[in-house]
Structures are given as C-alpha cells and as structure tokens.
Amino acid sequence: MTAVVDVEQAGAPAPAAPPAPRRPHRRWARVVRFRWLLVMLLPGIAYFVLFRIWPMWGAQIAFKNYVPFLGIQGSEWVGWEHFADFFSNPDFPRLLGNTLILAALSLFVAFPLTIVLALLLNEVRLSVLKRTVQTLVYIPHFLSWTVVVSLTALLFAIGTGPLSSFLDGLTGTETNYLADPDWFRPLILLQTVWKSTGWGTIIFLAALASVDQEQYEAAVIDGAGRWQRTWHITLPAIRPTIIVMLILQTGEILNTGFEQIYLMSNALNRTVADVFDTYVYFTGIQQGAYSYSTAVGLSKAIVGLVLIFGTNWLAKRFNQQGIF
C-alpha cells in the first residue's frame, strides 16, 4: 500500500513555486524609464497641493470666530454657529433661487448645445470648412470674462449699441438691457453659450472619432437616414462621455462663476444677480466676515460633492459608466 502511494506521489506534478517578489530595483528602473512623464506631472501636483489641498487647512475658520490678530489657532471655537446663521439668513432663499436658476440654464441649455454643436461639426465632410468653424468657435474660450462683459456692454449700450438699437426697434421701447433684471439671466446665458460651447465640443468630437465607421456603412445599406444613424449609432456610442460630463457639470451646479456674475451685476439688477459666489465676496472681503463667508463657501462645496456622488450613484444604478 505504501509503495502504491509512493508511485502515485512520484507521478503527481510538483506544486507550482510561489511567484518571486518584485525586486525594488525594477521599480526604480521604471521610475527612471518614465522620469520625464513624472516630471510633467509635477506642475499639476503642485497646483492641487498649493491651491486645493493646502487651503483646506484654513477652512477650519468656518467653525471659529476668526480674528486675524489672534490667528487660526487662537480664535474662539464656535462650532456650527456660522452655518446656522447662514441658513437662517433672510437672503438665503433669494441666493439659492438665483444660483439654481443660473445653474439650470447652464445645465439644461448650454450643456445640450455643446453636444448638438459637436454632432453638427461631426457631419461636416469638407475638412477646410470644419477646421475653420472649429477655430472660430474655440476662440471665445480664450477671452477673459472682462473682455466678454465689455463686448456685451458695447453691444447693448443704450442708444449706441447695435443689438440694443435693433431690439428697441422691434419692441418700440427703449430698454436698459444691462440694468434690467429681466434681461440679466438671458445675457448671462448668451455669454456662457458663446464663450464655452465651442470649447466643450473638443471632448465630444474626440468621442465621436472613436465610433466604428462600419456601423454607419451597415446602417446606410439597411436604409437608415441621417437622423436614424445619429439616434441609433452616434448617441449610444458617446453616451458614456455624456454621462461623465453631466456628472462633473452637476458637481458644479452651485459654482456659477464669480467673475462673470460680478462684472454683470449692478445696483439695479442685484435682486437677481446675487449668487453664492458674489455673496462670499461681499461678506468676506468687503465686510470682513471671514468665518461667515468661509462657512458659506464650505457649504457650497459640500453640496457640490454630494451632488457628484449622488449623480454617479444614479448612473451606476441605471447600468451606465460613472467617473468612479
């Protein structure tokens, strides 16, 4: 019996040896090999460390009664007092409403227009025309908001602006479009669309370039029209990109942008122009309420973080690709 067992064990294959641990010098060899890629990462890492991570140390003044002479550590701890004051402030509903309306216009109007423009550019077959149009729609992105607002002021100036004169001729009344509260949000939307739509098409055009062209050829053979090819092939192919960009856009829903709103606001349209970003500036910089304004900004950031996680969860719930 022992001999039979010995024969079976002799014929059995030897157990596999455990994998050898990775040697440290191989890791250093990979670092040396990709050293220039790592060097290119340094500016980005430095940016996030200096302007995103390190400032979080100062966010603790939102829970303190910050006094510059005493410093962060010497200031009195007040807990959630500033947050309670902000949410109970009579200006909070107006600020929230103005911010959400501008964010909704950007999310439901400007964002879809970016996709539509990318689809239209993708259908252009003349390469010279396509490159020319792309260049023209990209240029506004590189203009500062100061330049954009200055152009708006020239176009809608009372009596001298070409667009204001044209609109006055249609309505028969002279209107100060830059100071009229009813025109503040349309002007903000027009500026956002003109400045950002063309630049936003870059990502969608890159996604459209990866669509298999054989699917279009098969659809043409089956008799599918241009709209049917777009609906059944193009849009499903770029759906993951749309969802990722939508998640990121949702996270910025309360970040309406300080420069544009501040430059377009004045004493006459302040009722619809005040948003969280400008409110933080007025209370923190002009009035010196550093702790209170920090609490407002921190609340806005937390809401944006929750919206990102919530939208990503919904995308995964509907079997779509999220950002993590």
C-alpha positions in Angstrom: 0.0 0.0 0.0 2.9 2.3 0.8 4.6 1.5 -2.5 1.4 2.4 -4.4 1.1 5.7 -2.7 4.8 6.5 -3.3 4.3 5.6 -7.0 1.2 7.9 -7.2 3.0 10.7 -5.5 6.0 10.3 -7.8 3.8 10.6 -10.8 1.9 13.7 -9.5 3.1 17.1 -10.8 5.2 19.1 -8.5 3.4 22.1 -6.9 4.0 25.4 -8.6 6.6 27.6 -6.9 5.3 30.9 -5.4 6.0 33.9 -7.6 9.2 35.7 -6.8 8.6 39.0 -5.1 9.2 42.1 -7.3 12.6 43.4 -6.7 12.9 47.1 -5.6 15.5 47.9 -8.3 12.8 47.1 -11.0 10.6 49.7 -9.6 13.4 52.3 -9.7 14.1 51.2 -13.2 10.5 52.0 -14.2 10.8 55.4 -12.5 14.0 56.2 -14.4 12.4 55.0 -17.6 9.3 57.2 -17.2 11.1 60.1 -15.4 10.1 62.7 -17.9 6.4 61.8 -17.6 6.8 62.1 -13.9 8.4 65.5 -14.3 5.5 66.6 -16.4 3.2 65.7 -13.5 4.9 67.9 -11.1 3.2 71.2 -12.1 -0.2 69.6 -11.8 0.6 68.1 -8.5 2.0 71.4 -7.2 -1.2 73.2 -8.4 -3.5 70.9 -6.5 -1.3 70.9 -3.4 -0.9 74.7 -3.2 -4.4 75.8 -4.3 -6.7 72.8 -3.5 -5.3 70.8 -0.6 -3.3 73.3 1.5 -6.1 75.9 1.6 -8.3 73.3 3.3 -6.3 73.9 6.5 -7.8 77.4 6.6 -11.3 76.1 6.1 -11.5 75.4 9.9 -12.2 79.1 10.5 -15.7 78.4 9.4 -16.1 76.8 12.8 -14.4 79.6 14.6 -14.9 83.3 15.3 -11.8 84.2 13.3 -9.8 87.2 14.4 -6.7 88.0 12.2 -4.7 89.3 15.1 -5.3 86.0 17.1 -4.7 83.7 14.1 -6.4 80.5 13.3 -5.3 78.6 16.4 -6.0 81.5 18.8 -9.5 82.3 17.5 -12.5 81.1 19.5 -14.3 77.9 18.5 -18.0 78.4 17.8 -18.9 75.2 16.1 -21.9 75.3 13.7 -22.9 78.9 14.6 -22.0 80.5 11.2 -23.7 77.7 9.3 -26.9 78.2 11.3 -26.7 82.0 10.7 -26.3 81.4 7.0 -29.3 79.1 6.6 -31.5 81.3 8.8 -30.5 84.4 6.9 -33.4 86.1 5.0 -31.1 86.4 2.0 -30.6 82.6 1.8 -33.8 81.7 -0.2 -33.0 84.5 -2.8 -29.4 83.4 -3.1 -30.3 79.8 -3.5 -33.0 80.6 -6.1 -30.7 82.8 -8.2 -27.9 80.3 -8.1 -30.2 77.3 -9.0 -31.8 79.2 -11.9 -28.5 80.2 -13.5 -27.2 76.6 -12.9 -30.3 75.1 -14.5 -29.9 77.3 -17.6 -26.3 76.2 -17.9 -27.1 72.5 -17.3 -30.2 72.2 -19.5 -29.5 74.7 -22.2 -25.7 75.3 -22.6 -24.7 71.7 -22.0 -27.0 70.2 -24.6 -26.0 72.8 -27.1 -22.4 71.6 -26.7 -23.5 68.1 -27.8 -25.6 69.5 -30.6 -22.7 71.6 -31.9 -20.3 68.6 -31.7 -22.8 66.5 -33.7 -23.1 69.2 -36.4 -19.4 69.6 -36.7 -19.0 65.8 -37.0 -21.3 65.8 -40.0 -19.2 68.4 -41.9 -17.2 66.5 -44.5 -15.2 69.3 -46.0 -12.1 69.4 -43.8 -11.2 73.0 -44.6 -14.7 74.2 -43.6 -14.7 72.0 -40.5 -11.3 73.3 -39.2 -12.3 76.9 -39.9 -15.6 76.6 -38.0 -13.8 74.8 -35.1 -11.3 77.6 -34.8 -14.0 80.2 -34.8 -16.0 78.6 -32.1 -12.8 77.8 -30.0 -11.6 81.4 -29.9 -14.1 82.9 -27.4 -12.9 80.4 -24.8 -9.6 82.2 -24.6 -11.1 85.6 -23.9 -11.4 86.7 -20.3 -14.7 87.5 -18.8 -13.7 91.1 -18.6 -13.4 91.2 -22.4 -16.7 89.3 -22.8 -18.6 91.7 -20.5 -17.0 94.7 -22.2 -18.2 93.4 -25.6 -21.7 92.9 -24.1 -21.7 96.5 -22.7 -20.8 97.8 -26.2 -23.4 95.7 -28.0 -26.2 96.5 -25.5 -25.4 100.2 -24.7 -28.4 102.5 -24.5 -28.8 104.4 -27.8 -25.5 103.4 -29.3 -25.3 99.6 -29.0 -26.3 97.8 -32.3 -28.1 95.0 -30.6 -30.0 97.3 -28.2 -31.0 99.6 -31.1 -32.2 96.5 -33.0 -34.3 95.2 -30.1 -35.6 98.7 -29.4 -36.8 98.9 -33.0 -38.6 95.6 -32.7 -40.3 96.4 -29.4 -40.8 100.1 -29.9 -39.5 101.0 -26.4 -36.0 101.9 -25.2 -34.7 99.5 -22.6 -31.6 99.5 -20.5 -30.8 95.8 -21.0 -27.7 95.8 -18.8 -29.6 97.1 -15.8 -33.0 95.4 -16.4 -33.4 92.4 -14.0 -35.5 90.6 -16.6 -32.6 90.6 -19.1 -29.8 89.6 -16.6 -30.2 85.9 -16.9 -30.7 85.8 -20.8 -27.5 87.9 -21.1 -25.6 85.5 -18.8 -26.8 82.5 -20.8 -25.8 84.1 -24.1 -22.4 84.9 -22.8 -21.9 81.3 -21.4 -23.1 79.7 -24.7 -20.9 82.0 -26.8 -17.8 81.5 -24.7 -17.9 77.9 -23.6 -19.9 75.9 -26.2 -17.2 75.7 -28.8 -14.5 74.6 -26.3 -16.8 72.0 -24.8 -17.1 70.2 -28.1 -13.5 69.0 -28.0 -14.2 66.1 -25.7 -17.3 65.1 -27.7 -15.6 65.3 -31.0 -12.8 63.0 -29.6 -15.5 60.5 -28.5 -17.2 60.8 -32.0 -13.8 60.0 -33.7 -13.8 56.6 -32.0 -17.2 55.5 -33.4 -16.8 52.5 -35.7 -17.5 53.7 -39.2 -18.6 50.2 -40.3 -21.7 50.6 -38.3 -22.7 53.7 -40.4 -22.0 51.8 -43.6 -24.2 48.9 -42.4 -26.9 51.3 -41.4 -26.8 53.0 -44.9 -27.2 49.6 -46.6 -30.2 48.9 -44.4 -31.7 52.2 -45.5 -31.2 54.3 -42.3 -31.4 58.0 -42.7 -29.0 60.6 -41.2 -31.2 61.2 -38.2 -31.7 57.4 -37.6 -27.9 56.9 -37.8 -27.4 59.7 -35.3 -30.0 58.4 -32.9 -29.2 54.7 -33.0 -25.4 54.8 -33.5 -23.8 58.1 -32.7 -25.6 59.0 -29.5 -25.3 55.5 -27.9 -21.6 55.5 -28.8 -20.9 58.7 -26.9 -23.4 58.1 -24.1 -20.6 57.2 -21.5 -18.9 60.5 -22.3 -22.1 62.5 -22.0 -22.8 60.9 -18.6 -19.3 61.6 -17.2 -19.5 65.2 -18.4 -23.0 65.5 -16.9 -21.8 64.2 -13.5 -19.0 66.7 -13.5 -21.4 69.5 -14.6 -23.8 68.6 -11.8 -21.0 68.9 -9.2 -20.5 72.5 -10.4 -24.2 73.3 -10.2 -23.7 75.8 -7.4 -20.5 77.2 -8.8 -22.0 79.8 -11.2 -18.7 81.7 -11.5 -17.7 84.8 -9.7 -16.1 87.0 -12.4 -19.0 86.9 -14.9 -21.7 87.5 -12.4 -19.8 90.2 -10.5 -19.0 92.1 -13.7 -22.5 91.9 -15.0 -24.2 92.9 -11.7 -25.1 96.4 -10.7 -27.3 98.2 -8.2 -30.4 97.8 -10.4 -30.2 94.1 -11.1 -28.8 93.0 -7.8 -32.0 91.2 -6.8 -31.4 88.5 -9.5 -27.6 88.8 -9.7 -26.7 87.9 -6.2 -25.4 84.3 -6.0 -23.4 82.4 -3.5 -20.1 83.3 -5.2 -20.7 87.0 -5.1 -22.2 86.8 -1.6 -19.0 85.3 -0.3 -17.0 88.1 -1.8 -19.2 90.9 -0.4 -19.4 89.4 3.1 -15.9 88.1 3.3 -13.8 90.7 1.5 -15.8 93.9 1.8 -17.4 93.4 5.2 -14.6 91.3 6.8 -16.8 88.4 7.9 -14.1 85.8 7.2 -15.6 83.0 9.2 -19.1 83.5 8.0 -18.1 83.7 4.3 -15.9 80.6 4.7 -18.9 78.7 6.1 -20.9 79.8 3.0 -18.2 78.6 0.6 -17.7 75.4 2.5 -21.5 74.7 2.4 -21.5 75.2 -1.3 -18.5 72.8 -1.8 -20.1 70.1 0.4 -23.3 70.3 -1.7 -21.3 70.0 -4.9 -19.5 66.9 -3.5 -22.8 65.3 -2.5 -24.3 66.0 -6.0 -21.3 64.4 -7.7 -21.6 61.2 -5.6 -25.4 61.2 -6.0 -25.3 61.6 -9.8 -22.6 59.0 -10.1 -24.7 56.6 -8.0 -27.7 57.2 -10.2 -25.6 56.5 -13.3 -24.4 53.2 -11.8 -27.9 52.3 -10.8 -29.1 52.6 -14.5 -26.1 50.5 -15.6 -24.2 53.4 -17.0 -20.5 54.2 -16.6 -19.7 56.7 -13.9 -16.5 58.6 -13.0 -15.5 56.1 -10.3 
